[in-house]
Amino acid sequence: MKGKRILIVDDDPQILTFLSDMLAEERYTLEISAGGEEALKKLEEKKFHLVISDVRMPGIDGFELLKAIKERFKKTKVILMTGYTDDYDISDALILGADDYITKPFDVSRVLLAVNNAFAPEKP
């Protein structure tokens, strides 16, 4: 979707490449980050409409990144992703304000649905 900026955050280079390639086909403007610290720096420098972040990363993890985004960049949407299907993680993510939660391995249609939902107009 032209004009929408997405930041993808994951410590796994294969995930970064996969998501970047997939979302580039949808014509989003993309940047990648290998961790939470780098992601926060990029968020300070540029406006992103959506952050897609892994939950479990060294340093600043996905939950800490989510909290920081919701405090400092209130209009930025966040989708968290993980390879762990722990109900505790999913409920924590949603309680903390995540817009969606995706489990790995990815189903391409599920990722695209989550991204499209994040950019859908807000209902009154």
Backbone atoms as SQL, in Angstrom:
CREATE TABLE atoms (id INTEGER PRIMARY KEY, chain TEXT, resi INTEGER, resn TEXT, atom TEXT, x REAL, y REAL, z REAL);
INSERT INTO atoms VALUES
  (1, 'A', 1, 'MET', 'N', 0.860, -1.175, 0.000),
  (2, 'A', 1, 'MET', 'CA', 0.000, 0.000, 0.000),
  (3, 'A', 1, 'MET', 'C', 0.901, 1.231, 0.000),
  (4, 'A', 2, 'LYS', 'N', 0.894, 1.929, -1.085),
  (5, 'A', 2, 'LYS', 'CA', 1.798, 3.052, -1.282),
  (6, 'A', 2, 'LYS', 'C', 1.663, 4.083, -0.153),
  (7, 'A', 3, 'GLY', 'N', 2.806, 4.527, 0.357),
  (8, 'A', 3, 'GLY', 'CA', 2.813, 5.557, 1.381),
  (9, 'A', 3, 'GLY', 'C', 2.831, 5.037, 2.805),
  (10, 'A', 4, 'LYS', 'N', 2.534, 3.788, 3.015),
  (11, 'A', 4, 'LYS', 'CA', 2.536, 3.217, 4.359),
  (12, 'A', 4, 'LYS', 'C', 3.930, 2.669, 4.663),
  (13, 'A', 5, 'ARG', 'N', 4.478, 3.113, 5.789),
  (14, 'A', 5, 'ARG', 'CA', 5.829, 2.708, 6.191),
  (15, 'A', 5, 'ARG', 'C', 5.748, 1.639, 7.268),
  (16, 'A', 6, 'ILE', 'N', 6.462, 0.532, 7.029),
  (17, 'A', 6, 'ILE', 'CA', 6.482, -0.589, 7.967),
  (18, 'A', 6, 'ILE', 'C', 7.918, -0.851, 8.407),
  (19, 'A', 7, 'LEU', 'N', 8.098, -1.032, 9.703),
  (20, 'A', 7, 'LEU', 'CA', 9.381, -1.433, 10.271),
  (21, 'A', 7, 'LEU', 'C', 9.245, -2.875, 10.748),
  (22, 'A', 8, 'ILE', 'N', 10.109, -3.755, 10.231),
  (23, 'A', 8, 'ILE', 'CA', 10.099, -5.169, 10.615),
  (24, 'A', 8, 'ILE', 'C', 11.280, -5.402, 11.555),
  (25, 'A', 9, 'VAL', 'N', 11.001, -5.993, 12.717),
  (26, 'A', 9, 'VAL', 'CA', 12.026, -6.180, 13.744),
  (27, 'A', 9, 'VAL', 'C', 12.127, -7.661, 14.107),
  (28, 'A', 10, 'ASP', 'N', 13.309, -8.236, 13.891),
  (29, 'A', 10, 'ASP', 'CA', 13.532, -9.639, 14.246),
  (30, 'A', 10, 'ASP', 'C', 15.036, -9.882, 14.271),
  (31, 'A', 11, 'ASP', 'N', 15.480, -10.735, 15.165),
  (32, 'A', 11, 'ASP', 'CA', 16.906, -11.058, 15.232),
  (33, 'A', 11, 'ASP', 'C', 17.267, -12.188, 14.270),
  (34, 'A', 12, 'ASP', 'N', 16.310, -12.709, 13.543),
  (35, 'A', 12, 'ASP', 'CA', 16.545, -13.773, 12.567),
  (36, 'A', 12, 'ASP', 'C', 16.562, -13.169, 11.159),
  (37, 'A', 13, 'PRO', 'N', 17.728, -13.141, 10.505),
  (38, 'A', 13, 'PRO', 'CA', 17.816, -12.537, 9.172),
  (39, 'A', 13, 'PRO', 'C', 16.890, -13.185, 8.139),
  (40, 'A', 14, 'GLN', 'N', 16.623, -14.482, 8.276),
  (41, 'A', 14, 'GLN', 'CA', 15.733, -15.160, 7.323),
  (42, 'A', 14, 'GLN', 'C', 14.298, -14.633, 7.438),
  (43, 'A', 15, 'ILE', 'N', 13.860, -14.365, 8.656),
  (44, 'A', 15, 'ILE', 'CA', 12.511, -13.806, 8.856),
  (45, 'A', 15, 'ILE', 'C', 12.447, -12.400, 8.274),
  (46, 'A', 16, 'LEU', 'N', 13.482, -11.611, 8.506),
  (47, 'A', 16, 'LEU', 'CA', 13.516, -10.249, 7.959),
  (48, 'A', 16, 'LEU', 'C', 13.420, -10.282, 6.436),
  (49, 'A', 17, 'THR', 'N', 14.179, -11.170, 5.819),
  (50, 'A', 17, 'THR', 'CA', 14.158, -11.277, 4.355),
  (51, 'A', 17, 'THR', 'C', 12.798, -11.754, 3.856),
  (52, 'A', 18, 'PHE', 'N', 12.260, -12.780, 4.480),
  (53, 'A', 18, 'PHE', 'CA', 10.968, -13.323, 4.065),
  (54, 'A', 18, 'PHE', 'C', 9.874, -12.257, 4.132),
  (55, 'A', 19, 'LEU', 'N', 9.761, -11.591, 5.284),
  (56, 'A', 19, 'LEU', 'CA', 8.707, -10.580, 5.437),
  (57, 'A', 19, 'LEU', 'C', 8.942, -9.382, 4.516),
  (58, 'A', 20, 'SER', 'N', 10.192, -8.962, 4.375),
  (59, 'A', 20, 'SER', 'CA', 10.493, -7.833, 3.487),
  (60, 'A', 20, 'SER', 'C', 10.110, -8.145, 2.047),
  (61, 'A', 21, 'ASP', 'N', 10.489, -9.325, 1.590),
  (62, 'A', 21, 'ASP', 'CA', 10.157, -9.710, 0.214),
  (63, 'A', 21, 'ASP', 'C', 8.645, -9.785, 0.016),
  (64, 'A', 22, 'MET', 'N', 7.957, -10.389, 0.968),
  (65, 'A', 22, 'MET', 'CA', 6.516, -10.556, 0.847),
  (66, 'A', 22, 'MET', 'C', 5.801, -9.200, 0.841),
  (67, 'A', 23, 'LEU', 'N', 6.175, -8.313, 1.761),
  (68, 'A', 23, 'LEU', 'CA', 5.483, -7.032, 1.869),
  (69, 'A', 23, 'LEU', 'C', 5.911, -6.045, 0.784),
  (70, 'A', 24, 'ALA', 'N', 7.104, -6.213, 0.243),
  (71, 'A', 24, 'ALA', 'CA', 7.536, -5.362, -0.874),
  (72, 'A', 24, 'ALA', 'C', 6.637, -5.593, -2.089),
  (73, 'A', 25, 'GLU', 'N', 6.191, -6.826, -2.263),
  (74, 'A', 25, 'GLU', 'CA', 5.274, -7.127, -3.361),
  (75, 'A', 25, 'GLU', 'C', 3.948, -6.382, -3.208),
  (76, 'A', 26, 'GLU', 'N', 3.616, -6.038, -1.967),
  (77, 'A', 26, 'GLU', 'CA', 2.376, -5.297, -1.696),
  (78, 'A', 26, 'GLU', 'C', 2.595, -3.779, -1.786),
  (79, 'A', 27, 'ARG', 'N', 3.814, -3.386, -2.125),
  (80, 'A', 27, 'ARG', 'CA', 4.167, -1.981, -2.363),
  (81, 'A', 27, 'ARG', 'C', 4.218, -1.130, -1.099),
  (82, 'A', 28, 'TYR', 'N', 4.525, -1.732, 0.029),
  (83, 'A', 28, 'TYR', 'CA', 4.757, -0.962, 1.255),
  (84, 'A', 28, 'TYR', 'C', 6.184, -0.433, 1.243),
  (85, 'A', 29, 'THR', 'N', 6.428, 0.657, 1.940),
  (86, 'A', 29, 'THR', 'CA', 7.774, 1.156, 2.170),
  (87, 'A', 29, 'THR', 'C', 8.287, 0.464, 3.418),
  (88, 'A', 30, 'LEU', 'N', 9.411, -0.240, 3.293),
  (89, 'A', 30, 'LEU', 'CA', 9.870, -1.121, 4.366),
  (90, 'A', 30, 'LEU', 'C', 11.259, -0.751, 4.862),
  (91, 'A', 31, 'GLU', 'N', 11.449, -0.977, 6.150),
  (92, 'A', 31, 'GLU', 'CA', 12.786, -0.960, 6.744),
  (93, 'A', 31, 'GLU', 'C', 12.853, -2.133, 7.689),
  (94, 'A', 32, 'ILE', 'N', 14.076, -2.600, 7.922),
  (95, 'A', 32, 'ILE', 'CA', 14.259, -3.715, 8.834),
  (96, 'A', 32, 'ILE', 'C', 15.181, -3.316, 9.972),
  (97, 'A', 33, 'SER', 'N', 15.044, -4.057, 11.060),
  (98, 'A', 33, 'SER', 'CA', 15.874, -3.842, 12.230),
  (99, 'A', 33, 'SER', 'C', 16.156, -5.195, 12.856),
  (100, 'A', 34, 'ALA', 'N', 17.408, -5.401, 13.307),
  (101, 'A', 34, 'ALA', 'CA', 17.812, -6.682, 13.884),
  (102, 'A', 34, 'ALA', 'C', 17.517, -6.782, 15.375),
  (103, 'A', 35, 'GLY', 'N', 16.927, -5.734, 15.974),
  (104, 'A', 35, 'GLY', 'CA', 16.621, -5.799, 17.403),
  (105, 'A', 35, 'GLY', 'C', 15.874, -4.571, 17.888),
  (106, 'A', 36, 'GLY', 'N', 15.428, -4.646, 19.136),
  (107, 'A', 36, 'GLY', 'CA', 14.619, -3.584, 19.714),
  (108, 'A', 36, 'GLY', 'C', 15.330, -2.250, 19.849),
  (109, 'A', 37, 'GLU', 'N', 16.615, -2.279, 20.232),
  (110, 'A', 37, 'GLU', 'CA', 17.366, -1.029, 20.388),
  (111, 'A', 37, 'GLU', 'C', 17.450, -0.278, 19.065),
  (112, 'A', 38, 'GLU', 'N', 17.814, -1.008, 18.011),
  (113, 'A', 38, 'GLU', 'CA', 17.909, -0.403, 16.685),
  (114, 'A', 38, 'GLU', 'C', 16.542, 0.092, 16.212),
  (115, 'A', 39, 'ALA', 'N', 15.502, -0.662, 16.518),
  (116, 'A', 39, 'ALA', 'CA', 14.147, -0.266, 16.116),
  (117, 'A', 39, 'ALA', 'C', 13.751, 1.055, 16.765),
  (118, 'A', 40, 'LEU', 'N', 14.035, 1.213, 18.045),
  (119, 'A', 40, 'LEU', 'CA', 13.690, 2.465, 18.725),
  (120, 'A', 40, 'LEU', 'C', 14.427, 3.651, 18.114),
  (121, 'A', 41, 'LYS', 'N', 15.683, 3.450, 17.731),
  (122, 'A', 41, 'LYS', 'CA', 16.431, 4.530, 17.072),
  (123, 'A', 41, 'LYS', 'C', 15.767, 4.916, 15.758),
  (124, 'A', 42, 'LYS', 'N', 15.363, 3.917, 14.984),
  (125, 'A', 42, 'LYS', 'CA', 14.708, 4.200, 13.702),
  (126, 'A', 42, 'LYS', 'C', 13.369, 4.904, 13.910),
  (127, 'A', 43, 'LEU', 'N', 12.645, 4.506, 14.946),
  (128, 'A', 43, 'LEU', 'CA', 11.362, 5.145, 15.240),
  (129, 'A', 43, 'LEU', 'C', 11.548, 6.611, 15.635),
  (130, 'A', 44, 'GLU', 'N', 12.662, 6.926, 16.277),
  (131, 'A', 44, 'GLU', 'CA', 12.964, 8.320, 16.635),
  (132, 'A', 44, 'GLU', 'C', 13.258, 9.160, 15.390),
  (133, 'A', 45, 'GLU', 'N', 13.856, 8.515, 14.381),
  (134, 'A', 45, 'GLU', 'CA', 14.290, 9.225, 13.178),
  (135, 'A', 45, 'GLU', 'C', 13.193, 9.392, 12.132),
  (136, 'A', 46, 'LYS', 'N', 12.284, 8.415, 12.040),
  (137, 'A', 46, 'LYS', 'CA', 11.265, 8.418, 10.984),
  (138, 'A', 46, 'LYS', 'C', 9.924, 7.982, 11.538),
  (139, 'A', 47, 'LYS', 'N', 8.878, 8.382, 10.823),
  (140, 'A', 47, 'LYS', 'CA', 7.534, 7.944, 11.187),
  (141, 'A', 47, 'LYS', 'C', 7.242, 6.610, 10.508),
  (142, 'A', 48, 'PHE', 'N', 6.777, 5.656, 11.313),
  (143, 'A', 48, 'PHE', 'CA', 6.330, 4.378, 10.783),
  (144, 'A', 48, 'PHE', 'C', 4.861, 4.205, 11.139),
  (145, 'A', 49, 'HIS', 'N', 4.088, 3.680, 10.207),
  (146, 'A', 49, 'HIS', 'CA', 2.676, 3.435, 10.445),
  (147, 'A', 49, 'HIS', 'C', 2.460, 2.114, 11.170),
  (148, 'A', 50, 'LEU', 'N', 3.392, 1.174, 10.970),
  (149, 'A', 50, 'LEU', 'CA', 3.254, -0.161, 11.537),
  (150, 'A', 50, 'LEU', 'C', 4.624, -0.728, 11.878),
  (151, 'A', 51, 'VAL', 'N', 4.697, -1.395, 13.023),
  (152, 'A', 51, 'VAL', 'CA', 5.889, -2.158, 13.401),
  (153, 'A', 51, 'VAL', 'C', 5.455, -3.616, 13.546),
  (154, 'A', 52, 'ILE', 'N', 6.180, -4.500, 12.873),
  (155, 'A', 52, 'ILE', 'CA', 5.970, -5.945, 13.024),
  (156, 'A', 52, 'ILE', 'C', 7.204, -6.455, 13.747),
  (157, 'A', 53, 'SER', 'N', 7.023, -6.946, 14.975),
  (158, 'A', 53, 'SER', 'CA', 8.176, -7.311, 15.793),
  (159, 'A', 53, 'SER', 'C', 8.068, -8.716, 16.368),
  (160, 'A', 54, 'ASP', 'N', 9.218, -9.392, 16.379),
  (161, 'A', 54, 'ASP', 'CA', 9.331, -10.657, 17.086),
  (162, 'A', 54, 'ASP', 'C', 9.198, -10.369, 18.582),
  (163, 'A', 55, 'VAL', 'N', 8.717, -11.348, 19.335),
  (164, 'A', 55, 'VAL', 'CA', 8.584, -11.185, 20.781),
  (165, 'A', 55, 'VAL', 'C', 9.912, -11.468, 21.475),
  (166, 'A', 56, 'ARG', 'N', 10.510, -12.591, 21.165),
  (167, 'A', 56, 'ARG', 'CA', 11.707, -13.017, 21.896),
  (168, 'A', 56, 'ARG', 'C', 12.970, -12.657, 21.115),
  (169, 'A', 57, 'MET', 'N', 13.629, -11.603, 21.625),
  (170, 'A', 57, 'MET', 'CA', 14.886, -11.129, 21.046),
  (171, 'A', 57, 'MET', 'C', 15.808, -10.749, 22.191),
  (172, 'A', 58, 'PRO', 'N', 17.127, -10.810, 21.964),
  (173, 'A', 58, 'PRO', 'CA', 18.043, -10.343, 23.006),
  (174, 'A', 58, 'PRO', 'C', 17.911, -8.834, 23.203),
  (175, 'A', 59, 'GLY', 'N', 18.261, -8.366, 24.377),
  (176, 'A', 59, 'GLY', 'CA', 18.155, -6.933, 24.656),
  (177, 'A', 59, 'GLY', 'C', 16.702, -6.553, 24.858),
  (178, 'A', 60, 'ILE', 'N', 16.266, -5.522, 24.162),
  (179, 'A', 60, 'ILE', 'CA', 14.868, -5.090, 24.242),
  (180, 'A', 60, 'ILE', 'C', 14.018, -6.100, 23.480),
  (181, 'A', 61, 'ASP', 'N', 13.138, -6.799, 24.206),
  (182, 'A', 61, 'ASP', 'CA', 12.299, -7.800, 23.541),
  (183, 'A', 61, 'ASP', 'C', 11.051, -7.142, 22.956),
  (184, 'A', 62, 'GLY', 'N', 10.221, -7.936, 22.325),
  (185, 'A', 62, 'GLY', 'CA', 9.041, -7.408, 21.654),
  (186, 'A', 62, 'GLY', 'C', 8.046, -6.744, 22.592),
  (187, 'A', 63, 'PHE', 'N', 7.904, -7.279, 23.820),
  (188, 'A', 63, 'PHE', 'CA', 6.980, -6.667, 24.770),
  (189, 'A', 63, 'PHE', 'C', 7.476, -5.296, 25.221),
  (190, 'A', 64, 'GLU', 'N', 8.773, -5.185, 25.488),
  (191, 'A', 64, 'GLU', 'CA', 9.336, -3.891, 25.878),
  (192, 'A', 64, 'GLU', 'C', 9.225, -2.891, 24.734),
  (193, 'A', 65, 'LEU', 'N', 9.471, -3.364, 23.518),
  (194, 'A', 65, 'LEU', 'CA', 9.347, -2.502, 22.347),
  (195, 'A', 65, 'LEU', 'C', 7.903, -2.041, 22.186),
  (196, 'A', 66, 'LEU', 'N', 6.956, -2.952, 22.350),
  (197, 'A', 66, 'LEU', 'CA', 5.534, -2.612, 22.274),
  (198, 'A', 66, 'LEU', 'C', 5.174, -1.529, 23.285),
  (199, 'A', 67, 'LYS', 'N', 5.614, -1.693, 24.529),
  (200, 'A', 67, 'LYS', 'CA', 5.333, -0.695, 25.577),
  (201, 'A', 67, 'LYS', 'C', 5.900, 0.667, 25.188),
  (202, 'A', 68, 'ALA', 'N', 7.138, 0.684, 24.710),
  (203, 'A', 68, 'ALA', 'CA', 7.777, 1.950, 24.320),
  (204, 'A', 68, 'ALA', 'C', 7.026, 2.615, 23.172),
  (205, 'A', 69, 'ILE', 'N', 6.612, 1.815, 22.194),
  (206, 'A', 69, 'ILE', 'CA', 5.883, 2.374, 21.047),
  (207, 'A', 69, 'ILE', 'C', 4.555, 2.960, 21.508),
  (208, 'A', 70, 'LYS', 'N', 3.826, 2.246, 22.350),
  (209, 'A', 70, 'LYS', 'CA', 2.520, 2.728, 22.801),
  (210, 'A', 70, 'LYS', 'C', 2.647, 3.978, 23.673),
  (211, 'A', 71, 'GLU', 'N', 3.780, 4.139, 24.354),
  (212, 'A', 71, 'GLU', 'CA', 4.002, 5.344, 25.169),
  (213, 'A', 71, 'GLU', 'C', 4.481, 6.521, 24.327),
  (214, 'A', 72, 'ARG', 'N', 5.369, 6.269, 23.365),
  (215, 'A', 72, 'ARG', 'CA', 6.049, 7.360, 22.661),
  (216, 'A', 72, 'ARG', 'C', 5.567, 7.605, 21.240),
  (217, 'A', 73, 'PHE', 'N', 4.996, 6.614, 20.614),
  (218, 'A', 73, 'PHE', 'CA', 4.567, 6.730, 19.214),
  (219, 'A', 73, 'PHE', 'C', 3.131, 6.207, 19.105),
  (220, 'A', 74, 'LYS', 'N', 2.231, 6.879, 19.752),
  (221, 'A', 74, 'LYS', 'CA', 0.875, 6.385, 19.991),
  (222, 'A', 74, 'LYS', 'C', 0.093, 5.983, 18.742),
  (223, 'A', 75, 'LYS', 'N', 0.357, 6.602, 17.610),
  (224, 'A', 75, 'LYS', 'CA', -0.404, 6.289, 16.398),
  (225, 'A', 75, 'LYS', 'C', 0.173, 5.104, 15.619),
  (226, 'A', 76, 'THR', 'N', 1.344, 4.629, 16.029),
  (227, 'A', 76, 'THR', 'CA', 1.979, 3.511, 15.330),
  (228, 'A', 76, 'THR', 'C', 1.324, 2.201, 15.750),
  (229, 'A', 77, 'LYS', 'N', 0.894, 1.435, 14.778),
  (230, 'A', 77, 'LYS', 'CA', 0.295, 0.121, 15.038),
  (231, 'A', 77, 'LYS', 'C', 1.411, -0.894, 15.263),
  (232, 'A', 78, 'VAL', 'N', 1.106, -1.954, 16.019),
  (233, 'A', 78, 'VAL', 'CA', 2.111, -2.978, 16.314),
  (234, 'A', 78, 'VAL', 'C', 1.500, -4.367, 16.146),
  (235, 'A', 79, 'ILE', 'N', 2.203, -5.197, 15.393),
  (236, 'A', 79, 'ILE', 'CA', 1.870, -6.617, 15.284),
  (237, 'A', 79, 'ILE', 'C', 3.052, -7.383, 15.871),
  (238, 'A', 80, 'LEU', 'N', 2.785, -8.224, 16.842),
  (239, 'A', 80, 'LEU', 'CA', 3.836, -9.055, 17.420),
  (240, 'A', 80, 'LEU', 'C', 3.788, -10.432, 16.793),
  (241, 'A', 81, 'MET', 'N', 4.953, -11.069, 16.726),
  (242, 'A', 81, 'MET', 'CA', 5.033, -12.416, 16.152),
  (243, 'A', 81, 'MET', 'C', 5.991, -13.261, 16.988),
  (244, 'A', 82, 'THR', 'N', 5.714, -14.551, 17.036),
  (245, 'A', 82, 'THR', 'CA', 6.571, -15.451, 17.787),
  (246, 'A', 82, 'THR', 'C', 6.451, -16.878, 17.285),
  (247, 'A', 83, 'GLY', 'N', 7.466, -17.651, 17.567),
  (248, 'A', 83, 'GLY', 'CA', 7.448, -19.075, 17.262),
  (249, 'A', 83, 'GLY', 'C', 6.865, -19.885, 18.401),
  (250, 'A', 84, 'TYR', 'N', 6.540, -19.217, 19.494),
  (251, 'A', 84, 'TYR', 'CA', 5.986, -19.887, 20.673),
  (252, 'A', 84, 'TYR', 'C', 4.485, -19.636, 20.717),
  (253, 'A', 85, 'THR', 'N', 3.714, -20.672, 20.877),
  (254, 'A', 85, 'THR', 'CA', 2.253, -20.511, 20.906),
  (255, 'A', 85, 'THR', 'C', 1.760, -20.570, 22.342),
  (256, 'A', 86, 'ASP', 'N', 2.243, -19.664, 23.132),
  (257, 'A', 86, 'ASP', 'CA', 1.904, -19.586, 24.549),
  (258, 'A', 86, 'ASP', 'C', 0.729, -18.620, 24.715),
  (259, 'A', 87, 'ASP', 'N', -0.387, -19.121, 25.228),
  (260, 'A', 87, 'ASP', 'CA', -1.553, -18.256, 25.429),
  (261, 'A', 87, 'ASP', 'C', -1.240, -17.067, 26.317),
  (262, 'A', 88, 'TYR', 'N', -0.316, -17.257, 27.261),
  (263, 'A', 88, 'TYR', 'CA', 0.092, -16.173, 28.151),
  (264, 'A', 88, 'TYR', 'C', 0.696, -15.031, 27.336),
  (265, 'A', 89, 'ASP', 'N', 1.581, -15.344, 26.393),
  (266, 'A', 89, 'ASP', 'CA', 2.187, -14.323, 25.544),
  (267, 'A', 89, 'ASP', 'C', 1.139, -13.598, 24.711),
  (268, 'A', 90, 'ILE', 'N', 0.222, -14.354, 24.132),
  (269, 'A', 90, 'ILE', 'CA', -0.806, -13.751, 23.281),
  (270, 'A', 90, 'ILE', 'C', -1.680, -12.786, 24.082),
  (271, 'A', 91, 'SER', 'N', -2.144, -13.200, 25.240),
  (272, 'A', 91, 'SER', 'CA', -3.001, -12.318, 26.034),
  (273, 'A', 91, 'SER', 'C', -2.219, -11.108, 26.538),
  (274, 'A', 92, 'ASP', 'N', -0.959, -11.305, 26.930),
  (275, 'A', 92, 'ASP', 'CA', -0.133, -10.165, 27.353),
  (276, 'A', 92, 'ASP', 'C', 0.029, -9.156, 26.221),
  (277, 'A', 93, 'ALA', 'N', 0.284, -9.656, 25.020),
  (278, 'A', 93, 'ALA', 'CA', 0.472, -8.774, 23.875),
  (279, 'A', 93, 'ALA', 'C', -0.771, -7.924, 23.632),
  (280, 'A', 94, 'LEU', 'N', -1.919, -8.544, 23.678),
  (281, 'A', 94, 'LEU', 'CA', -3.165, -7.816, 23.416),
  (282, 'A', 94, 'LEU', 'C', -3.488, -6.850, 24.554),
  (283, 'A', 95, 'ILE', 'N', -3.226, -7.250, 25.789),
  (284, 'A', 95, 'ILE', 'CA', -3.452, -6.364, 26.939),
  (285, 'A', 95, 'ILE', 'C', -2.549, -5.131, 26.842),
  (286, 'A', 96, 'LEU', 'N', -1.314, -5.335, 26.395),
  (287, 'A', 96, 'LEU', 'CA', -0.360, -4.228, 26.281),
  (288, 'A', 96, 'LEU', 'C', -0.632, -3.331, 25.077),
  (289, 'A', 97, 'GLY', 'N', -1.573, -3.713, 24.232),
  (290, 'A', 97, 'GLY', 'CA', -1.967, -2.837, 23.135),
  (291, 'A', 97, 'GLY', 'C', -1.554, -3.279, 21.745),
  (292, 'A', 98, 'ALA', 'N', -1.061, -4.504, 21.598),
  (293, 'A', 98, 'ALA', 'CA', -0.726, -4.981, 20.248),
  (294, 'A', 98, 'ALA', 'C', -1.993, -5.009, 19.400),
  (295, 'A', 99, 'ASP', 'N', -1.835, -4.671, 18.138),
  (296, 'A', 99, 'ASP', 'CA', -2.977, -4.681, 17.230),
  (297, 'A', 99, 'ASP', 'C', -3.277, -6.073, 16.705),
  (298, 'A', 100, 'ASP', 'N', -2.270, -6.938, 16.738),
  (299, 'A', 100, 'ASP', 'CA', -2.470, -8.326, 16.331),
  (300, 'A', 100, 'ASP', 'C', -1.272, -9.134, 16.792),
  (301, 'A', 101, 'TYR', 'N', -1.391, -10.458, 16.652),
  (302, 'A', 101, 'TYR', 'CA', -0.367, -11.386, 17.112),
  (303, 'A', 101, 'TYR', 'C', -0.321, -12.546, 16.129),
  (304, 'A', 102, 'ILE', 'N', 0.853, -12.816, 15.580),
  (305, 'A', 102, 'ILE', 'CA', 1.015, -13.847, 14.563),
  (306, 'A', 102, 'ILE', 'C', 2.012, -14.888, 15.066),
  (307, 'A', 103, 'THR', 'N', 1.705, -16.153, 14.813),
  (308, 'A', 103, 'THR', 'CA', 2.634, -17.208, 15.209),
  (309, 'A', 103, 'THR', 'C', 3.420, -17.711, 14.001),
  (310, 'A', 104, 'LYS', 'N', 4.644, -18.131, 14.280),
  (311, 'A', 104, 'LYS', 'CA', 5.507, -18.723, 13.265),
  (312, 'A', 104, 'LYS', 'C', 5.340, -20.235, 13.341),
  (313, 'A', 105, 'PRO', 'N', 5.479, -20.981, 12.259),
  (314, 'A', 105, 'PRO', 'CA', 5.775, -20.500, 10.912),
  (315, 'A', 105, 'PRO', 'C', 4.581, -19.743, 10.339),
  (316, 'A', 106, 'PHE', 'N', 4.885, -18.802, 9.465),
  (317, 'A', 106, 'PHE', 'CA', 3.867, -17.910, 8.941),
  (318, 'A', 106, 'PHE', 'C', 3.025, -18.542, 7.861),
  (319, 'A', 107, 'ASP', 'N', 1.776, -18.199, 7.891),
  (320, 'A', 107, 'ASP', 'CA', 0.888, -18.411, 6.764),
  (321, 'A', 107, 'ASP', 'C', 0.822, -17.047, 6.073),
  (322, 'A', 108, 'VAL', 'N', 1.245, -16.960, 4.833),
  (323, 'A', 108, 'VAL', 'CA', 1.335, -15.686, 4.121),
  (324, 'A', 108, 'VAL', 'C', 0.014, -14.934, 4.164),
  (325, 'A', 109, 'SER', 'N', -1.087, -15.629, 3.945),
  (326, 'A', 109, 'SER', 'CA', -2.390, -14.947, 3.942),
  (327, 'A', 109, 'SER', 'C', -2.706, -14.372, 5.323),
  (328, 'A', 110, 'ARG', 'N', -2.268, -15.035, 6.389),
  (329, 'A', 110, 'ARG', 'CA', -2.512, -14.526, 7.755),
  (330, 'A', 110, 'ARG', 'C', -1.712, -13.248, 8.014),
  (331, 'A', 111, 'VAL', 'N', -0.465, -13.215, 7.532),
  (332, 'A', 111, 'VAL', 'CA', 0.359, -12.014, 7.692),
  (333, 'A', 111, 'VAL', 'C', -0.268, -10.853, 6.922),
  (334, 'A', 112, 'LEU', 'N', -0.662, -11.106, 5.683),
  (335, 'A', 112, 'LEU', 'CA', -1.267, -10.043, 4.873),
  (336, 'A', 112, 'LEU', 'C', -2.579, -9.562, 5.475),
  (337, 'A', 113, 'LEU', 'N', -3.360, -10.468, 6.033),
  (338, 'A', 113, 'LEU', 'CA', -4.606, -10.080, 6.694),
  (339, 'A', 113, 'LEU', 'C', -4.318, -9.168, 7.888),
  (340, 'A', 114, 'ALA', 'N', -3.342, -9.530, 8.697),
  (341, 'A', 114, 'ALA', 'CA', -2.997, -8.720, 9.862),
  (342, 'A', 114, 'ALA', 'C', -2.531, -7.328, 9.454),
  (343, 'A', 115, 'VAL', 'N', -1.707, -7.255, 8.419),
  (344, 'A', 115, 'VAL', 'CA', -1.217, -5.961, 7.943),
  (345, 'A', 115, 'VAL', 'C', -2.369, -5.135, 7.369),
  (346, 'A', 116, 'ASN', 'N', -3.191, -5.751, 6.553),
  (347, 'A', 116, 'ASN', 'CA', -4.335, -5.029, 5.984),
  (348, 'A', 116, 'ASN', 'C', -5.289, -4.549, 7.072),
  (349, 'A', 117, 'ASN', 'N', -5.522, -5.367, 8.089),
  (350, 'A', 117, 'ASN', 'CA', -6.381, -4.956, 9.202),
  (351, 'A', 117, 'ASN', 'C', -5.783, -3.775, 9.960),
  (352, 'A', 118, 'ALA', 'N', -4.466, -3.766, 10.094),
  (353, 'A', 118, 'ALA', 'CA', -3.815, -2.656, 10.797),
  (354, 'A', 118, 'ALA', 'C', -4.024, -1.335, 10.056),
  (355, 'A', 119, 'PHE', 'N', -4.132, -1.407, 8.735),
  (356, 'A', 119, 'PHE', 'CA', -4.316, -0.201, 7.939),
  (357, 'A', 119, 'PHE', 'C', -5.778, 0.086, 7.585),
  (358, 'A', 120, 'ALA', 'N', -6.681, -0.740, 8.053),
  (359, 'A', 120, 'ALA', 'CA', -8.103, -0.491, 7.793),
  (360, 'A', 120, 'ALA', 'C', -8.546, 0.761, 8.536),
  (361, 'A', 121, 'PRO', 'N', -9.493, 1.489, 7.972),
  (362, 'A', 121, 'PRO', 'CA', -9.974, 2.690, 8.660),
  (363, 'A', 121, 'PRO', 'C', -10.563, 2.339, 10.028),
  (364, 'A', 122, 'GLU', 'N', -10.304, 3.213, 10.991),
  (365, 'A', 122, 'GLU', 'CA', -10.833, 3.024, 12.340),
  (366, 'A', 122, 'GLU', 'C', -12.353, 3.140, 12.319),
  (367, 'A', 123, 'LYS', 'N', -13.012, 2.258, 13.048),
  (368, 'A', 123, 'LYS', 'CA', -14.476, 2.340, 13.150),
  (369, 'A', 123, 'LYS', 'C', -14.820, 3.233, 14.338),
  (370, 'A', 124, 'PRO', 'N', -15.825, 4.105, 14.153),
  (371, 'A', 124, 'PRO', 'CA', -16.195, 5.029, 15.248),
  (372, 'A', 124, 'PRO', 'C', -16.768, 4.317, 16.452);
